[in-house]
Amino acid sequence: MEEFVVRWVASGFAVWSTAFVAARALMPHRSYEFCNRAVSTAHAVTAVCMACLCVEDWSCPVCPLNAPSTPRQMRALAVTLSYMIYDAACCQLNGDVRLDNTLHHLVSIVGIGAGLAYQRCGTEMVACMVVTEISSPLLHLREMLKELGVKDTDLNLLVDILFAVTFSVARMVGGPYLTYVTLTADYPFLIKAMAAGLQLVSAYWFLRILRMVRYKLAKKRPAPPATSKLVDGKSS
């Protein structure tokens, strides 16, 4: 792995950790998770912006495929790798060791690390950053609104629906395409396995999001009118 990549990963980890400590100091009355989500939102915006700056030709944003990674792509991936390492450590310190979350961190860290080590499929991996991070700000916003007391409101429902739509389009349209491209290209097995694993995790979350939206919409439906009538002080 290139020396500059190692430096970017190390410095990125330091930046995200420092940002979390600063968030805790600036928002002492907010929870550990709230502060972590604030940092995660900053990373999501940064990752999408850096990914967009990697595009050389907007008439074909995912070109060239199956090509060596450019230095700009490797820097963008190194920043996200540093965040994934930070977030995995942050979740462990908070006792958040859910299986889906742990698998997400493991697949992301191994997959990005393999791509940086092989210095290949930079275009596909940067496009994957957009697919996975484009819905993250809305994900974190919906959870942060709950702590701010904005729960079971029209605003909360709107954010939930926007998140579900963005996640579904990105992960279940763009995601399968990138997975197909990766699996059919001449890439190392480890990269192919991580691409398939990430898509499986996305599909699992997609099903959970569908259930969440159905539950939220059901709560918003007006209650059916009462059919019973009172006759002589008794219901009939």
Secondary structure, 3 states (H helix, E strand, C coil): CCHHHHHHHHHHHHHHHHHHHHHHHHCCCCCHHHHHHHHHHHHHHHHHHHHHHCCCCCCCCCCCCCCECCHHHHHHHHHHHHHHHHHHHHHHHCCCCCHHHHHHHHHHHHHHHHHHHHCECHHHHHHHHHHHHCCHHHHHHHHHHHHCCCCCCHHHHHHHHHHHHHHHHHHHHHHHHHHHHHHHCCCCHHHHHHHHHHHHHHHHHHHHHHHHHHHHHHHHCCCCCCCCCEECCEEC
